[in-house]
Amino acid sequence: MTSKLDQLRAMTVVVADTGDLDAVRRLKPQDCTTNPSLVLKALSNPAMEDRIARAVAEGRQAEDPVAAIALALTVGLGVELAGIVPGRVSTEVDARLSFDTEGSIRRARAIIEAYGRQGVGPDRVLIKLASTWEGIRAAERLEREGINCNLTLLFSMAQARACADAGVFLISPFVGRITDWWSKKEGRTYTPDEDPGVQSVRRIYDHYKRHGITTVVMGASFRNTGQIEALAGCDRLTISPELMEKLAAEEGELPRRLSPGAAEGRAEPLPEAEFRWQLNEDAMATEKLAEGIRNFHADALKLEQLIRARLVA
């Protein structure tokens, strides 16, 4: 019998949630997703020392050397990943711009231009934006320009509906962070079918398919293989190398759990006031969205500190 990872690949596009080049070469995913935390982790590898030194030397004379070097390092890693995977690489806009539509658009364009200078076209890149109202509006405009987006830090149906209204290419509804919040609140663990994070992605997937929404649903942020197996059949799943390796080592039948049904008609659009109200009423989504933005910002600051230290060395 084939491994569970191979069975999963037959029904779901498997994406690697990592910046680890060796892991990507070994596991052969279709796409790769990164975020500031994963970029920082990848650049902490001693094997990246030459890349960092080169980026610092080349960016030293820029008007804003720290920003220029950070962009060069982030995009440089993405270019290497794009040379390994046949699909797309997701690269994140600075978390500080999560509530700045115009700033997010400018940064997204700069990322696409930086990729283009290294021979990677926009059809190989997804721009990651936080699923705030402002981030969703930025994605709406970028999509019209032909820049596809991946809306991340998504914890609620309100966010998913707004992303669909904006016509974004892909959303990344989180699983594990939802589970963490509810597990702490209720003081319990869950079976995969009871798991609040799994249930959230299933509801979003069903809503999209029922209303003929073409935005790709890519479950993210997994804590164990049980959560992944419970979402087999989802459009895409972005999985850490550790969990991919566990699935590769396991045999046994992996049944399909999500399947698109017939579309029943279009969904009503979600106005801004209703979006903000529904998000406000969802304590988990409100807290996890804010926490995620803060954590990504903290890791971006760590990368900037690393660059500043190199500039004065």
C-alpha positions as CSV (number, residue, x, y, z in Angstrom):
1,M,0.0,0.0,0.0
2,T,1.2,3.5,-0.8
3,S,2.0,5.9,2.0
4,K,-0.6,8.3,3.4
5,L,1.4,11.2,2.0
6,D,1.2,9.7,-1.5
7,Q,-2.6,9.0,-1.0
8,L,-3.0,12.6,0.1
9,R,-1.2,13.9,-3.0
10,A,-3.8,12.0,-5.2
11,M,-6.7,14.1,-3.9
12,T,-5.1,17.3,-2.5
13,V,-2.3,19.6,-3.7
14,V,0.5,19.2,-1.0
15,V,2.4,22.4,-0.1
16,A,5.5,22.7,2.1
17,D,5.2,25.1,4.9
18,T,8.9,25.8,5.2
19,G,11.9,27.7,4.0
20,D,14.2,24.7,4.5
21,L,15.7,24.1,1.0
22,D,16.9,20.6,1.8
23,A,13.5,19.5,3.1
24,V,11.8,20.9,0.0
25,R,14.2,19.0,-2.2
26,R,13.6,15.8,-0.2
27,L,9.8,16.0,0.0
28,K,9.0,17.4,-3.4
29,P,5.9,19.5,-2.7
30,Q,4.0,21.3,-5.4
31,D,4.3,24.7,-3.8
32,C,6.0,26.4,-0.8
33,T,4.7,28.8,1.7
34,T,6.8,31.1,3.8
35,N,6.2,33.7,6.5
36,P,8.6,36.0,8.5
37,S,9.1,33.3,11.1
38,L,10.0,30.6,8.6
39,V,12.3,33.1,6.7
40,L,14.1,34.0,9.9
41,K,14.5,30.3,10.8
42,A,15.9,29.5,7.3
43,L,18.3,32.4,7.4
44,S,19.6,31.2,10.8
45,N,21.0,28.1,9.1
46,P,24.8,28.4,8.8
47,A,24.5,27.4,5.2
48,M,22.9,30.8,4.5
49,E,25.9,32.7,5.7
50,D,27.2,33.5,2.2
51,R,23.8,34.6,1.1
52,I,23.5,37.0,4.0
53,A,26.9,38.4,3.5
54,R,26.3,39.0,-0.2
55,A,22.9,40.7,0.4
56,V,24.5,43.0,3.1
57,A,27.3,44.0,0.7
58,E,25.0,44.7,-2.2
59,G,22.4,46.6,-0.1
60,R,24.7,48.7,2.0
61,Q,24.5,51.7,-0.2
62,A,20.7,51.7,-0.6
63,E,18.6,54.6,0.7
64,D,17.1,52.3,3.4
65,P,19.7,49.5,3.6
66,V,17.9,47.5,6.2
67,A,14.7,47.4,4.2
68,A,16.6,46.7,1.0
69,I,18.6,43.8,2.5
70,A,15.5,42.3,4.2
71,L,13.7,42.3,0.8
72,A,16.7,40.8,-0.9
73,L,17.0,38.0,1.6
74,T,13.3,37.2,1.6
75,V,13.0,37.2,-2.1
76,G,16.3,35.4,-2.6
77,L,15.1,32.5,-0.5
78,G,11.9,32.5,-2.5
79,V,13.8,32.4,-5.8
80,E,15.7,29.3,-4.6
81,L,12.4,27.7,-3.5
82,A,10.9,28.5,-6.9
83,G,13.8,26.7,-8.5
84,I,12.9,23.5,-6.7
85,V,9.1,23.4,-6.7
86,P,7.1,23.3,-9.9
87,G,4.4,25.6,-8.6
88,R,4.3,28.8,-6.6
89,V,6.1,30.3,-3.6
90,S,4.2,32.5,-1.1
91,T,6.0,35.6,0.2
92,E,4.5,37.7,2.9
93,V,4.0,41.5,3.1
94,D,5.4,43.1,6.2
95,A,3.0,42.6,9.1
96,R,3.3,46.3,10.0
97,L,1.3,47.0,6.9
98,S,-1.7,44.8,7.9
99,F,-3.9,47.8,8.4
100,D,-2.5,49.9,5.5
101,T,-4.1,49.1,2.1
102,E,-1.9,51.4,0.1
103,G,1.3,50.4,1.8
104,S,0.5,46.7,1.3
105,I,-0.1,47.3,-2.4
106,R,3.3,49.2,-2.8
107,R,5.1,46.4,-0.9
108,A,3.5,43.7,-2.9
109,R,4.5,45.4,-6.2
110,A,8.1,45.7,-4.9
111,I,8.2,42.0,-4.0
112,I,6.9,41.1,-7.5
113,E,9.5,43.4,-9.1
114,A,12.3,41.9,-7.0
115,Y,11.3,38.4,-8.1
116,G,11.1,39.6,-11.7
117,R,14.7,40.9,-11.6
118,Q,15.8,37.4,-10.8
119,G,13.8,35.8,-13.5
120,V,10.8,34.6,-11.5
121,G,7.5,35.8,-13.0
122,P,4.3,36.8,-11.1
123,D,2.7,33.5,-12.1
124,R,5.2,31.7,-9.8
125,V,4.5,33.9,-6.7
126,L,1.7,34.4,-4.3
127,I,1.7,37.6,-2.2
128,K,0.7,36.8,1.4
129,L,-1.4,39.3,3.3
130,A,-3.1,39.2,6.6
131,S,-6.9,38.7,6.4
132,T,-7.7,42.1,7.8
133,W,-10.3,44.3,6.0
134,E,-7.4,46.4,4.7
135,G,-5.4,43.4,3.6
136,I,-8.4,42.0,1.8
137,R,-8.9,45.3,0.0
138,A,-5.3,45.4,-1.0
139,A,-5.6,41.8,-2.4
140,E,-8.7,42.8,-4.4
141,R,-6.8,45.5,-6.2
142,L,-3.7,43.4,-6.7
143,E,-5.7,40.5,-8.2
144,R,-7.0,43.0,-10.8
145,E,-3.4,43.8,-11.7
146,G,-2.6,40.1,-12.2
147,I,-0.8,39.7,-8.9
148,N,-2.3,36.6,-7.1
149,C,-2.6,36.6,-3.4
150,N,-2.7,34.2,-0.4
151,L,-4.7,35.6,2.5
152,T,-3.3,34.3,5.7
153,L,-4.1,34.5,9.4
154,L,-7.6,33.5,8.6
155,F,-9.7,32.2,11.5
156,S,-13.3,32.9,10.7
157,M,-16.1,32.6,8.2
158,A,-16.3,36.4,8.0
159,Q,-12.8,36.6,6.8
160,A,-13.3,33.8,4.3
161,R,-16.5,35.4,2.9
162,A,-14.8,38.8,2.5
163,C,-11.8,37.1,0.7
164,A,-14.2,35.4,-1.7
165,D,-16.0,38.7,-2.3
166,A,-12.6,40.2,-3.2
167,G,-11.8,37.5,-5.7
168,V,-8.6,36.5,-4.1
169,F,-6.7,33.5,-5.5
170,L,-6.2,31.5,-2.3
171,I,-6.9,31.6,1.4
172,S,-5.0,29.9,4.2
173,P,-7.5,29.1,7.0
174,F,-5.6,28.1,10.1
175,V,-6.3,24.9,12.0
176,G,-3.8,24.4,14.8
177,R,-4.0,27.9,16.3
178,I,-7.8,27.7,16.4
179,T,-7.4,24.3,18.2
180,D,-4.9,25.8,20.6
181,W,-7.3,28.6,21.6
182,W,-10.3,26.3,22.2
183,S,-8.2,23.6,23.9
184,K,-7.0,26.2,26.4
185,K,-10.4,27.7,26.9
186,E,-12.2,24.3,27.4
187,G,-9.3,22.5,29.0
188,R,-9.6,19.4,26.7
189,T,-8.2,17.7,23.7
190,Y,-10.2,16.8,20.6
191,T,-10.6,13.9,18.2
192,P,-10.0,15.0,14.6
193,D,-13.7,15.2,13.8
194,E,-14.4,17.2,17.0
195,D,-11.4,19.5,16.4
196,P,-12.6,23.2,16.1
197,G,-9.8,24.0,13.6
198,V,-10.8,21.1,11.4
199,Q,-14.4,22.0,11.6
200,S,-13.7,25.6,10.7
201,V,-11.9,24.6,7.5
202,R,-14.7,22.2,6.6
203,R,-17.3,24.9,7.0
204,I,-15.3,27.3,4.8
205,Y,-14.7,24.6,2.1
206,D,-18.4,23.7,2.1
207,H,-19.5,27.3,1.9
208,Y,-17.1,28.0,-1.1
209,K,-18.2,24.9,-3.0
210,R,-21.9,25.3,-2.3
211,H,-21.7,28.9,-3.7
212,G,-19.4,28.2,-6.6
213,I,-16.6,30.3,-5.2
214,T,-13.3,29.5,-7.1
215,T,-10.9,30.9,-4.4
216,V,-8.6,28.0,-3.4
217,V,-8.9,26.7,0.2
218,M,-5.6,25.8,1.6
219,G,-5.7,24.5,5.2
220,A,-2.7,25.6,7.3
221,S,-1.1,25.5,10.7
222,F,-1.4,21.8,11.7
223,R,-0.4,20.3,15.0
224,N,-0.7,16.6,14.1
225,T,-1.3,14.3,11.2
226,G,-4.9,13.6,12.4
227,Q,-5.9,17.1,11.6
228,I,-4.4,16.7,8.1
229,E,-6.1,13.4,7.5
230,A,-9.4,14.9,8.6
231,L,-9.1,17.4,5.7
232,A,-8.0,15.0,3.0
233,G,-9.6,16.2,-0.3
234,C,-9.3,20.0,0.6
235,D,-8.0,22.0,-2.4
236,R,-4.6,22.3,-0.9
237,L,-2.9,21.7,2.5
238,T,0.3,23.4,3.6
239,I,2.2,21.1,5.9
240,S,5.5,21.3,7.8
241,P,8.3,19.0,6.8
242,E,8.0,17.1,10.1
243,L,4.4,16.2,9.5
244,M,4.9,15.4,5.9
245,E,7.6,12.9,6.9
246,K,5.3,11.3,9.4
247,L,2.6,10.9,6.7
248,A,5.3,9.5,4.3
249,A,6.2,6.9,6.9
250,E,2.6,5.8,7.5
251,E,0.6,3.3,5.5
252,G,-3.1,2.4,5.8
253,E,-6.1,3.7,4.0
254,L,-6.6,7.5,3.8
255,P,-10.2,8.2,2.9
256,R,-11.3,11.4,1.2
257,R,-13.1,13.6,3.7
258,L,-13.9,16.7,1.7
259,S,-15.5,16.7,-1.7
260,P,-17.1,19.5,-3.7
261,G,-20.8,19.2,-4.3
262,A,-23.0,20.9,-6.8
263,A,-23.1,24.7,-6.5
264,E,-26.5,26.0,-5.2
265,G,-26.2,29.7,-6.1
266,R,-24.1,32.8,-5.3
267,A,-23.5,34.0,-1.8
268,E,-24.5,37.5,-0.6
269,P,-21.6,39.9,-0.3
270,L,-20.4,40.8,3.2
271,P,-20.4,44.6,3.9
272,E,-17.5,46.1,5.8
273,A,-19.6,46.9,8.9
274,E,-20.9,43.4,9.1
275,F,-17.4,41.9,8.5
276,R,-16.1,44.0,11.4
277,W,-19.0,43.1,13.6
278,Q,-18.8,39.4,13.0
279,L,-15.1,39.4,13.6
280,N,-15.6,41.4,16.8
281,E,-18.1,38.8,18.0
282,D,-15.7,36.0,17.4
283,A,-13.2,36.3,20.4
284,M,-11.0,33.5,19.1
285,A,-10.6,35.0,15.6
286,T,-10.1,38.5,16.9
287,E,-7.4,37.4,19.4
288,K,-5.6,35.0,17.0
289,L,-5.5,37.5,14.2
290,A,-4.0,40.2,16.4
291,E,-1.5,37.7,18.0
292,G,-0.4,36.4,14.6
293,I,0.3,39.9,13.3
294,R,2.3,40.7,16.4
295,N,4.3,37.5,16.2
296,F,5.2,37.9,12.5
297,H,6.1,41.5,13.2
298,A,8.4,40.4,16.1
299,D,10.2,38.0,13.8
300,A,10.6,40.7,11.1
301,L,12.2,42.9,13.8
302,K,14.6,40.1,14.6
303,L,15.6,39.9,11.0
304,E,16.2,43.6,10.9
305,Q,18.3,43.4,14.1
306,L,20.4,40.7,12.4
307,I,20.9,43.0,9.4
308,R,21.8,46.0,11.5
309,A,24.4,44.0,13.3
310,R,26.0,43.0,10.0
311,L,25.9,46.5,8.7
312,V,28.1,47.8,11.7
313,A,30.3,44.7,11.8
